[in-house]
């Protein structure tokens, strides 16, 4: 199955990856988590650390949507992919408190 992945925010760092989008082919019954594993293999640990905790949970500064729906409101990383789905990944900077 083919999934279009669009990148937004600080994840589009030239030192990590500088694409606006990818088209990824996943075999079998794919999930968002399996797709992210594939992207980490492609782009490396810097990519993973901008999006996921060491336990592979999305950081609070990461928004992942599948076909316009936030995956945190469905099955999270276990959300099933369908052919021709669109996944958007947004990584934002955390606000700094104090003063």
C-alpha positions, 0 to 999 in steps of 0.5 A: 500500500502507498501512503503519502507523508507530509512534513511540517514544522522543525522536522524539516531541518536540512541536517535531518531531512529537507523534504516536504513529503514522501511516498512510502510503500508498506507491505501487509497490514501497516500501522502508523507505528510501522510507517514511523519505523520505516521512516526512522530507518530511512532518516536516522536517529535524529529524525526519531528523537525529534518526534518520539520518546526513547520508548517510541511514544510521540513527544508532546510536541509532535502531532501526527494526523492520518487523513486529517484525524489526530492519531491520539484520538484513535489507536495512536501508533497502532492506527491502521493505514489504508492504501492512498492514505495521507499522514502528516507529521508536525514537530513544533518547538517546546515553549520555554517557561521561566524568566 
